[in-house]
Amino acid sequence: MKYDSLIVGCGLAGSVIAERLSSQGEKVLVIDKRDHIGGNCYDFRNDDGLTVHKYGPHLFHTDDKKVYEYLSRFTEWRPYELRVAASLGNELYPLPINRDTLNKFFKINLRTEDEAARFIELKKEKISIVKNAKQQVLSTIGREIYDAFFKNYTIKQWKTDPENLDASVTARIPIRTNTDDRYFTDKYQAMPLNGYAKMFESMLKNVDVKLNENFENIVKKISFEKMVYTGPIDEFFGFKFGRLPYRSLDFQFETLDREFFQEYCLINYPNEYEFTRITEIKHATGEKNEKTVIAREYPIEGGEPSYPIPNDTNHNIYGRYEKEAKNLKNVWFAGRLGQYKYFNMDQTVASALETADEILLRCKIKRKINL
Ligand SMILES: Cc1cc2nc3c(=O)[nH]c(=O)nc-3n(C[C@H](O)[C@H](O)[C@H](O)COP(=O)(O)OP(=O)(O)OC[C@H]3O[C@@H](n4cnc5c(N)ncnc54)[C@H](O)[C@@H]3O)c2cc1C
């Protein structure tokens, strides 16, 4: 069989690139070693008719109009703004930390943004050069909040002290002086109306898809002109510069005979319990059902790769693979595993659209030269 393009990985990155290339008349094959499309965004309906997010809760949010409009070609949306709480003792606190969180936690009564900003200024530790995640939190909000909300959660999640992690890990979480309790503030926040898997089906309708297929096997069976690889970049190069480590998650799902289990879609447990959070995705899907499904998340080692571990050693290893990748002709690396970077879905789509444009431009130039 002869294809113009082979795409390895049927997650968001692979599917966007496949859709773009096939829309320009290319014959495209997408393969995935899993038995389903959608990569980590995959969802399915269980026997009770409830949606389950197999690889963890996926809430779409973006400020990028182009990304939102692009995905809107393949799905309708259900507007949904995520709200998250942290459970400390018997109390729930709004996350990200906002003025209400500060008032409840410190048992004070900050009434304005200025009052909150002044309070935070007093709590902050002065650190001239912030070198890691611990210092990032201490220099932004101070030690009490660090100890209660960040320290143990980060240790559970990453199995290492925040001192050993990039400041970027905690810098993603804002500290607010207002009382906005939305987890994200992006302009577009929504769930695909019929789920992620249906959205992927629609994206891939003009593309050949082969599941339960590994890259090593398929290259022996088909011919293709170019390839996009969205699997782990270190695996592609036979781990020659060492392994790029990931933190994994084990999701323990439970169906309960009640309409709702918790008040929020997502509750974090920084201190109590071995799990880091409990998700009840029904809040986001809006499904009406007498039952509900919850997922407890246990960080583990050695499962499916979930989060790249951002530190200097790993950045250096990745840099060596990236250099090697640039020497390859007609091969592109994309997505979170191909680029060893945590990407939100919108970032994955934006980056995949760019890669697809680059590939199409290169093909056009090549065709012109050959004419
Ligand atoms: C727990 C969790 C929760 C998240 N929640 C959100 C959220 O709420 N909002 C948000 O915007 N983003 C969220 N994300 C990020 C989101 O999952 C990613 O942006 C997106 O899945 C990245 O898509 P991808 O195609 O790069 O990777 P993937 O979805 O991982 O796809 C890669 C695919 O390649 C396949 N593959 C790998 N190697 C091979 C091989 N050798 N042969 C064949 N196939 C192979 C894999 O099986 C996989 O299906 C979350 C991520 C995690 C880990």
PDBQT file of the ligand as one rigid body, heavy atoms in Angstrom, charges set to zero:
ROOT
HETATM    1  C1  LIG A 401      -4.444  13.676  33.088  1.00  0.00    +0.000 C 
HETATM    2  C2  LIG A 401      -4.478  14.699  31.998  1.00  0.00    +0.000 A 
HETATM    3  C3  LIG A 401      -5.527  15.602  31.962  1.00  0.00    +0.000 A 
HETATM    4  C4  LIG A 401      -5.557  16.575  30.962  1.00  0.00    +0.000 A 
HETATM    5  N1  LIG A 401      -6.587  17.459  30.979  1.00  0.00    +0.000 NA
HETATM    6  C5  LIG A 401      -6.605  18.448  30.073  1.00  0.00    +0.000 A 
HETATM    7  C6  LIG A 401      -7.631  19.448  30.127  1.00  0.00    +0.000 A 
HETATM    8  O1  LIG A 401      -8.511  19.417  30.983  1.00  0.00    +0.000 OA
HETATM    9  N2  LIG A 401      -7.604  20.438  29.196  1.00  0.00    +0.000 N 
HETATM   10  C7  LIG A 401      -6.631  20.516  28.225  1.00  0.00    +0.000 A 
HETATM   11  O2  LIG A 401      -6.663  21.445  27.407  1.00  0.00    +0.000 OA
HETATM   12  N3  LIG A 401      -5.657  19.573  28.160  1.00  0.00    +0.000 NA
HETATM   13  C8  LIG A 401      -5.618  18.553  29.050  1.00  0.00    +0.000 A 
HETATM   14  N4  LIG A 401      -4.632  17.597  28.982  1.00  0.00    +0.000 N 
HETATM   15  C9  LIG A 401      -3.660  17.637  27.863  1.00  0.00    +0.000 C 
HETATM   16  C10 LIG A 401      -4.128  16.808  26.650  1.00  0.00    +0.000 C 
HETATM   17  O3  LIG A 401      -4.307  15.470  27.054  1.00  0.00    +0.000 OA
HETATM   18  C11 LIG A 401      -3.086  16.896  25.534  1.00  0.00    +0.000 C 
HETATM   19  O4  LIG A 401      -2.982  18.224  25.068  1.00  0.00    +0.000 OA
HETATM   20  C12 LIG A 401      -3.387  16.014  24.311  1.00  0.00    +0.000 C 
HETATM   21  O5  LIG A 401      -3.892  14.756  24.647  1.00  0.00    +0.000 OA
HETATM   22  C13 LIG A 401      -2.104  15.838  23.507  1.00  0.00    +0.000 C 
HETATM   23  O6  LIG A 401      -2.358  15.092  22.337  1.00  0.00    +0.000 OA
HETATM   24  P1  LIG A 401      -1.180  14.317  21.611  1.00  0.00    +0.000 P 
HETATM   25  O7  LIG A 401      -1.714  13.888  20.308  1.00  0.00    +0.000 OA
HETATM   26  O8  LIG A 401       0.047  15.138  21.630  1.00  0.00    +0.000 OA
HETATM   27  O9  LIG A 401      -0.842  13.070  22.550  1.00  0.00    +0.000 OA
HETATM   28  P2  LIG A 401      -1.662  11.733  22.863  1.00  0.00    +0.000 P 
HETATM   29  O10 LIG A 401      -3.084  12.049  23.103  1.00  0.00    +0.000 OA
HETATM   30  O11 LIG A 401      -0.924  11.028  23.931  1.00  0.00    +0.000 OA
HETATM   31  O12 LIG A 401      -1.557  10.879  21.519  1.00  0.00    +0.000 OA
HETATM   32  C14 LIG A 401      -0.398  10.184  21.143  1.00  0.00    +0.000 C 
HETATM   33  C15 LIG A 401      -0.841   8.839  20.594  1.00  0.00    +0.000 C 
HETATM   34  O13 LIG A 401       0.295   8.179  20.013  1.00  0.00    +0.000 OA
HETATM   35  C16 LIG A 401       0.161   6.790  20.223  1.00  0.00    +0.000 C 
HETATM   36  N5  LIG A 401       1.489   6.193  20.076  1.00  0.00    +0.000 N 
HETATM   37  C17 LIG A 401       2.594   6.442  20.804  1.00  0.00    +0.000 A 
HETATM   38  N6  LIG A 401       3.634   5.685  20.365  1.00  0.00    +0.000 NA
HETATM   39  C18 LIG A 401       3.170   4.934  19.343  1.00  0.00    +0.000 A 
HETATM   40  C19 LIG A 401       3.767   3.956  18.487  1.00  0.00    +0.000 A 
HETATM   41  N7  LIG A 401       5.064   3.608  18.597  1.00  0.00    +0.000 N 
HETATM   42  N8  LIG A 401       2.999   3.371  17.539  1.00  0.00    +0.000 NA
HETATM   43  C20 LIG A 401       1.684   3.700  17.412  1.00  0.00    +0.000 A 
HETATM   44  N9  LIG A 401       1.067   4.637  18.200  1.00  0.00    +0.000 NA
HETATM   45  C21 LIG A 401       1.795   5.236  19.148  1.00  0.00    +0.000 A 
HETATM   46  C22 LIG A 401      -0.399   6.693  21.634  1.00  0.00    +0.000 C 
HETATM   47  O14 LIG A 401      -1.033   5.448  21.836  1.00  0.00    +0.000 OA
HETATM   48  C23 LIG A 401      -1.374   7.894  21.668  1.00  0.00    +0.000 C 
HETATM   49  O15 LIG A 401      -2.695   7.494  21.356  1.00  0.00    +0.000 OA
HETATM   50  C24 LIG A 401      -4.539  16.631  29.986  1.00  0.00    +0.000 A 
HETATM   51  C25 LIG A 401      -3.481  15.731  30.026  1.00  0.00    +0.000 A 
HETATM   52  C26 LIG A 401      -3.441  14.764  31.035  1.00  0.00    +0.000 A 
HETATM   53  C27 LIG A 401      -2.268  13.835  31.103  1.00  0.00    +0.000 C 
ENDROOT
TORSDOF 0
